[in-house]
């Protein structure tokens, strides 16, 4: 009886230790993807100005989608949202759009994670061809929703702040850059995810994602 109780206690302690390890790993990866999204968005963007406003070509959204596929929708989206929001807060042109950025980037992560992990169960996929199309599908859904959300929310936001004419002018340009960003980000997301997924899994660095 004592031995059974001891085994139960040891098992409980082991489970707690594993849970703590997973939590630490998630926090580390969220911080890593926050840093990556900030760097990619801030230093590797091509900014286009319209009056006192701006939009840009960048691959920050790809980092969000990759994070969602590796960590799960919420955690991956959170990391990307934090990093790109910090990028906005440190940019005098973008600073007023920081709340919109946080919501849109978190949405990319949530949708990518929902489709990839809850619908297509990508983390359990072992067939290479199936993994490729599932990665494409999840990326297209997550980054595609941003084509609607980013310019749409931006239009409402900018109309209230800048006035209708300025909002109309930047909306068309923002729709174009967001669409190009989405297309390029899908390609980058698929290539990077397929390249790093297996090594990270073998190293035991990926958190377990529930279906």
Protein Blocks (a to p, Z undefined) as FASTA:
>chain_A
ZZmmmmmmmmmmmmmmmmmmmmmmmmmmmmmmmmmmmmmmmmmcccddehjbccdddfkl
mmmmmmmmmnojklmmmmmmmmmmmmmmmpmklmmmmmmmmmmmmmmmmmmmmmmmmmno
mmlpcbfklmmmmmmmmmmmmmmmmmmmmmmmmmmmmmmmnojklmmmmmmmmmmmmmmm
mmmmmmmmmmmmmmmmmmmmmnopaccddZZ
